[in-house]
């Protein structure tokens, strides 16, 4: 299983992650992304049916690699 969170320090609000994986990522009032299922705490397992979206978002976050993915 995967766990994910956004590195809010390096996110440049490009918006790819939420477009790619709308069930996983949303944006705060400044457009900075966060993992919405656990408010970016980096604790919650990503459901299996969203894993592909997650990996697409990770790959699509340019140029900062702010979508963090941890395999447990
Ligand atoms: Fe930020 Fe990357 Fe998403 S720059 S808005 S984490 S695609």
Boltz pocket constraint, residues with backbone or C-beta under 6 A from the ligand:
constraints:
  - pocket:
      binder: B
      contacts: [[A, 6], [A, 7], [A, 10], [A, 11], [A, 12], [A, 13], [A, 14], [A, 15], [A, 16], [A, 17], [A, 18], [A, 31], [A, 32], [A, 33], [A, 57], [A, 60], [A, 61], [A, 62], [A, 63], [A, 64], [A, 65], [A, 66], [A, 67]]
      max_distance: 6.0
